[in-house]
Amino acid sequence: MKPWEIWTWEGHPCVLVSNQPRIDRKQKLVLLKCQTLYSGDPPASEFETVLGPEDGLPRPTVCTCDLLFTAHKSEISQKRGAVCYERQRDISRKIIQGLAIAGL
């Protein structure tokens, strides 16, 4: 497992956002939960990013960037892809803005 890889957690795609030392040493990881978009679904919000074929996913998939989850490695399965560099930057920016940590 590596940062920015897309895996399956609780039946949904998820993006690993833990750093590599944590992934290597700990059993619980930080991730973003994602959901496949279907026609009729609302468009992505200000703090969401849409992943797609460039990231290894067959369909458009929205990732919520202002809500972080922790999951045990044993709950994460089936590697699906990896977030492309352009979207890594977008996700990082949205995490910072969406969480507004300490008012930053």
N, C-alpha and C positions, 0 to 999 in steps of 0.2 A: 504494500500500500504506500502511496505517495500523496503529498499535498496536490490538490486540484484534480485528482482523479474522481471520476463519477462511478459510484457503486449503487447497489440496491440496499435500502433499509426500510423496513416495514412496508415492503411492496412498492416503494417509490424510489425514483432516482434520488441520490444525494451527492453533494460535493464535499469532499474532505477538505477542511480548512485548517486542521491542526498542522503545526510545523513538523518537519521530518524527525527531529529528536523525540518529540512526544509520540509520534506514530511508532517509532522504533522501541520506545521504552515503556509506554503506558498501555493499559488495556482499554481505557475510555478515550474516545476521540471526539473532536468538535466538528460538526458538519452543518451544512445547509440542506434543508429538505426541499425537494422539487416535485413538480407535478406536470404530467403531460398535458399539453393544451389541445382542446378539441374545438371544432367550430361551435360558435355560440358562447364560448368562455369569454369572460371579460379580458381586455388587453392587460399587459403587464403594468403594474403600478410603478410609482416613482422609485420604490426600493426593491424592485424585482428585476431580474435579468432573464432574458429568453435564450436558452441554449438550443443547439440544433445539430445538423450534420457535421459542421466544422468541429464539434465537440465529441462526435462519435455517437450521437443520438439520432434515431430514425425520424422522430417527429419533434416539432417545437415543444420545448419543455421550460416552464417558468420556475425560477429559483427565487425563493424569498430570502432577501439578504439582510433584513433587520430582525431576524429571529434565529438564534443559534441553538442547536441541539447537541446533546452529548449521547453517544451510543457506545456500547461495548463492542469491541472488534468482532466478537463471535456473532453479533447481530447483523453485521455488514457482510454482504455476499455479492457475487456476480459483478465483476468489473464491467462497466458499460462504455467507458471512454475517458477523455481528459479534457478539461476546459482549456480552450485556446487562449493564447497570451492576451489578446485584446479584451476578452471577456473576464480574464483574471483581474485585470486592472479595473474594469467596470464593477465587478463584484466587490473588490477591495474598497473602492470609493464608496459604494452603497452601504457596505457594512459600517464603515466609519461614520457616514452621514446618518444612516438609519438608527444606529445605536446612540449617537450623540453622547459618547462616553465622556463623563465629567464636563459636559457642556462644550466639548471641542467641535 
